[in-house]
Amino acid sequence: MKRKWFDKKVLILGLSKSGISAAKYLNELGAECWISEKNPFKEEDREKIEELKKLGIKVENDGHSDEFIRGSYLAVTSPGIPQHNEIFKRLREEKIPYISEIELAFEEAQSPFIAITGTNGKTTTTALVSHILSTEYKAPACGNIGTPPTSLILDKPDYYVCEVSSYQLAMSPTFRPQIACFLNFTPDHIDWHEGLENYFKAKASMFREDKKPAFAVFNYNDEKIRQFALEYGGEKYFFGKELSQNCAFVENGVIYFKKQGEKEEIIRTDELQLVGEHNFENVMCAIICAKIIGLENDKLKDALKSFKPVEHRIEYVATIDGKMYYNDSKGTNPEATMVAMKSFPNKKVVLIAGGRDKNTDLTEFCSYANKYISQIILIGEATERFRENLAKNGFNNIIYAGSLEEATDKAAQTDAEIVLLSPACASFDMFKSYEQRGEVFKNYVLSKAH
């Protein structure tokens, strides 16, 4: 429900993109906005801080001071702040409620949300649903994909196609999308949530009885999600297997949609620019969303055919000397990399992996390596633990490199058909972000193509 903001003091936690967007939106509506950033001042932030101050928004670094906290009507938190952080204890003591920026946008928006969560594939599916619906509606991609939904409210979109992370859901007590999609679930962000079950509960909170979406979409092939979904009482669709109920599935290289027993052919998988079984699951989920909304099949098929893979997610870069190079820098955990590994069946694949280790179990990763990968080139801080685990599981065709560029050069000297950067690790030992890591790889590969 839309609130009245005039003269209300709102505390914004974090000088993040979402925090700045929330502050600007609320400032426009007459709220007094105070942004408290716990990190020290960085020169690169000077310009945006000065712009915020010109708007009358107060900003502090090295926060969170009593002056900024005291008397706040509400706090809007950035997704990177763990829920066990001391600041939330202080807010509770002061009886100041706190919510995510997505929750704020949901309260303020007049249009429905299509929300997409899961451990992997969220960004591709969000971008794809937005791409499909944009043939007929104003349906921007937003949320964890990089565009804060509060920055879109004044444009009045028809739908908000929103990627939602477990961080954001944990801070969104009333968020109720019209369509809620649960793509998959594997261990990740365990420290932030203080346990695997808490991580699952955060994801599953979109489907709680007290805020049930109008339509729920579940991955039938994910065992944990399937068990959860079978007990779910609302209107639901499954993707990944043909069922008697509402579903989307692949049969003999064709994706079908089925509702109330009637089966429709939507598209052949070889007509898509996306590759891999996991991407076919993303496509099936997107098809269900489009069919729920009522998009015509010819528009749906044309949009599916024209959609290009999202940057850094099994993104084709170039073919050089018969080798195809793919950038999957977004593969920041072993599970995401395992998805990339199996995307090239019956091909000889050399994998570039490594970076800052997340210390998750590597047993299944090693099993996938034995099945799908001919050679692995290891870089970064995680090299030794990955080498030990691979060797223990019988994979010894390992090359070492001191940099991403050296790894790319060594990959070029192998007899592989596919060179796949999918690190299974965070990027922070060598790069600022997975985006920067992917850009370095792409630019280096393209420099060799000329």
N, C-alpha and C positions, 0 to 999 in steps of 0.2 A: 504494500500500500504506500502511495506517494506521501511523503512527509512535507511539513512546512519547514523551510530552512532559514528563513530570514532571521538574522542576529543569533543563530545557534552557533556555538563553538564546536568545531569538529577537528579532532586530532587525526592526522594522517600518519601512519607509521611507515616510514621508508620513502626515500627519494627515488622510487622506482617509476617505470612508465605508467603502471596502473595507479600508483599513488598520486602522481602528478595529474593524471587524467581526472581522478576523483576530485582532487582539490580544485581544478579549473571548473569542473561541472558545478560543484557545490558553491563555489565562489560566485559564479554567474547567477545562482539562485538566492544570493544574499547571505550565505553562511560565512562565518569567520573561520578560515581554514589555517591550521597550524601543522606544518609538516615537520616531523621529528625523525631525523636520520641518525642512527647510532654510530655510523662510521665517520672518521675524520673528513674534513673538507678536501675535495680533489679539484685541482685546477680545471679539469675537463668539465666539471659541473657548474663552473662560475656563470656561464651564459644563461643556463636554464634557471639557476637560482635568482639571478638578477631579474629575469623575465617574470618569475613568480612573485617576487617582492614588488615589482611595479604594479601587479594586479591586486596588491594588498594582502597577499598570502605570506604568512610568517614562516620562516625556515630556520631550523637549527641543525647543526652537525654535532657529533659527539653527544647525541641525546641519550636518554629521554629525560628532560628536566621536569621538575615539579611545576614550573611555570606553564609549560606546554600541556601537561597532563591535567592539572587541576581545573575543575569546572567544565570539563568537556561533556557535551551532550551525547557524543558517539565517537568511537574510534574506527577508522577504516584501515585494515592491515594489509601489508604487502605479502604475497604468497611465500616469500623466502624465509619469513620469520617463524621458527619452530613453535608449535603450540605450547611447549613446556618452557618457553622463554620467560624470564623474570618479568618482562613488561606486562604480560597478561595477568600475572598475580597482582601487580600494582593496580591494573585497571579494575580487577575484581574488588580489590580493597576499597577503591574509590567509587565502586558501583557504576562504572562506565561500561556500557555494552560495547562489544567490538564485532565487526563483520568484515567479510571480504569485499573487494571492489565489485566482484560479480554479484554478490548479494545486494549491494547498493544499486547496481544497474537493474537487477530484476525488480526491486521495489519501485524504481522510478519509471521503468519502461512501460509503454502502452502496448507493445507487440510481444508475441510469444517467442520463447527460446526453444531451440533445438540443441540439446546438450550432448556432448560426446566425451566419454571418459574411457579409461583403460590404461594399461601400462605402456603399450606400444601401439602405433598406428593412429593415434588421436589426430595429429596434425594433418596427415594425408586425408583422413576421412572428413575432417572439418572443412578443409579446403575443397574437397570434392563435392560435398553436399552444398556448400556455398556456390560453387561453380555451376552445378546443375540447376539449383533454384533461381540463380541470377538470370536464367533465360526467360523467366516469367515474373520474378519478384525482385524487390530490393532486399537482398539476403546476405549481408556481409559476414565474413568469417571474423571471429573475435575471441576474446578470452586468452587462454594460455598460448595461443598461436602467435600473439604479439600485438594485437589491437585491443586496447581496453574497451569493453562494451559501453562504459560511461562516456567515451569519446564519440559514440554513435547516437546517443539518445536524442539529441536535438535534430538529427537528420531523419528521425522517425522511420526506421526500416520496417519492412513487412515481417521479417523474421531475423532474429539474432542466431546465427549458427555458431555455437560457442564451444570451444575446446575447454574442458574443465579438468584441472589437475586435482589430485587428492588433497593438496595443500588448500586449494580454494574451497573445495567441498567441505573440508573440516571446519571452515569459518563461515559457512553459508546455511544458517539454521532453517530458513523458510524457502530457499531456492526451489522452485517447482517448474521445470520446463514442460512444454507441451509434449515434446518427444525426447525421451532420455535413452541414450545408447550406451551399452557396456560392451566394449570390444574384446577385452582379454584381461587376464590377471596373472602376473608373475611377481616374484619378490623384488621390491625396489623401495627406496625412501624409508627403510625400516627404522633408521635412527630418528628421523624427523617425527615419525608416528609412534615411536617407542614400541615397536612390535608389528609383526606381520598381520595379525588379526585386526589391529587398529587401522592399518593401511587399507585392508579390505572393507572394514566398516565405513571408512571415509568415502571410498568409491561407491559403496552400496547405499549410502545415505540418500542418494537421489531417488531411491525407490521405496523409502520409508512410508509406512501406512498413512502418516499424518501429512505427507506432501507428495502423494502418488502422482506421477505424470499421467497425462491422458493416454499416451502410448509408450510402451517400453520395448526396446529392441535389444536382443541378447545373442551372444555367440554360442551356438549350440555345441561347438567343438571344444570349448574350454570347460573342463570338467567342473571346476569350482563355480563358474558362472552358471552352468547348466543346472547344477543342484540348487543354487540360489533361485534361479528363474522358475524352476518347476514348482517351487513353493510360493512364487509371487502371484498375487491374486488379481492384478489389474489386466487391462488389455495388452497383449504382448505378441511380438513377432520374433521369430528366430531366423538366423542366417547360418549357412554352412552345411545344412542337411535337409533333404526333402522330408517333410512331416505331413501329417494329415491336417495340421493347423496352419495358420499364416506363416509363411517362410519365404526365404530366397535361397537358392542352391545352385551348384554347378553340376551339370550332367553332360558328359561327352563334349567338353569344351564350350558349352553354352550355359549362360546364366539365366535362370528362370525365376519368376516371381509367382507365388501361389497364394491365393486368398479364397477362403471358403470353398476349397476343393478345385477351384479353377486355376489352371496353370497357363502363364503367359511367357513366351520367349522374349527376353530383353536384348541380349547382346552376346556375341561370341567372344571368348576371352582373347582370341588373337586379334580382335579389332581394338583392344585397349593398348594404351601406351604404358600402362603399369605392368610390372612383371612380378611373378611369385604368388604362391598360394595365399600368403598373408594379405597381399594387395587385392586379391579376388574377394577375400572376406571383407575388406574395407569397401570395395565396390558394392557388394551385396547389401551391406549396412546402409550405404548411401541410396541404393535403389529403393529399399524399404521406406526410408524417410521421404523420398520423392513421391512414391506411390501413396503413402498416407496423406500427403498434401494434395494429391490429385494431378500431378504433372502428366501430360500426355506422353505416350511411349516414344513417339518420333523425336520429340524434344529431349527426352531423357537419353535416348540412344546417341543422338548427335553430341550432347554435352559429354557423355562418357567417352566417346571417341576422341574428342578434342582436348581432354584433360591431360596435362603433362605432370609427371612426378614432381612432388614438392622438393625444393632444394635441400640437399644433404640427406635425403632419404632414398637410398638405392637409386641415385640420380645418374643417368648416363652422362658421361663427360665427352669421350672421344674414342675412336678406334685408331690405333697406331700399330703398324706392322702386324696387322691381323689380331691384335689384342684389344678387347673392349674394356675400357676403364669405367668403374662405377664408384661414385662418392656416397658413402653411407656414414658420414661423420656423426650423424645423429644416433648411431648405434653406440650409446654410452654405457650400456650394461650388457652382460653376456647374453641375456634373453633376446635383446634386440638384434644382436649380431647373429645369433642362431637363426633368427627369421631371415636375415639377409643371406646366410650361408645356403639355405635350402631353396633360394630363389633361382638357382641356375643348375637344375638337374641335368646330369649327363654332360656337364661341361667341366673342363679342367680349370680350377679356380685357385689363384694365389691370394691369400688374405693378408692384409696389413692390419695388425692389431697392436694394442698396448696404449699406455697413457697413465693417468693417475688411477690406481687400483681402487675399486669399490669393495674389494675383499668378499665378494659373494662366492658361493660354491661354484667350482668350475667343472664338476664331473660331467654334467650334461653338455656343456660347451665342448669339452674334449671329445665326447661321443659324436657330436655333430661334425667336429673337425675331421675325425676319422672317416666319416661317411661322405662328406661333401667337399673337402678341401685337399688339394694336392701338396701345397706348401704354405707355411705361415712365416711372415716376416714380422718380428717383434721389435717395438720401439718403446721408449719411455720407462717410467718408474716401475711399471708392472712386469717388466720383462722376466725377471727371475722367477716370480711365483707362477706366471703363465708357463714358462719353460718347464719347471718342475712338475706341474700338473699334467701338461701335455705328455711329457716323457713317461710319467707314471701310468698314463693311460695308453701308452703304446704309439704316440705320435712323435716322431723324431725328425721329420723333414722341416727343420726350423732354420731360418736365417736371421741374423741380427743386424740392426742398422742404428746409427746414431742420430738420425733425423728422418723426418717424413720424406724429404727429398731423396735421401740416400735409399730409403726403403722403396721408393717409386722406381729409382734407377735399377735396383736389384730385381724388382718384380719384372721389369722390362727384359731382363736377361734370362728369365725362366721360360719354359715351354707352355705356360698357361694360356688358355683362351680368354680368361676373365681375370682382371686385376681389380680386387675389391677392397677399398678402404672401409672397414667397419670395426672400430677399435675395441669395442666391448669395455671401454674405460672412459672416465672423464678426461677432459682435455687440459686440465689446469697445470699439469707439469710442464707443458711446452707452449700452450696457447691460452688466449684469454677466454675462449669459448669454443664449443664444437663448430659454430659457424665459421670462426676464423680458421680452424683446422681444415674444414672442408674447402674454404676458399684457397688456402695455400696449396692443397692437393690439386684442385681443379686448375689453378693458374699454372702450376708446375707441369701438369700433364699437357695442357694446351700449348705451353711454350715448346714442348717436344713435338707437337703436331705440325709445326710450320717448317 
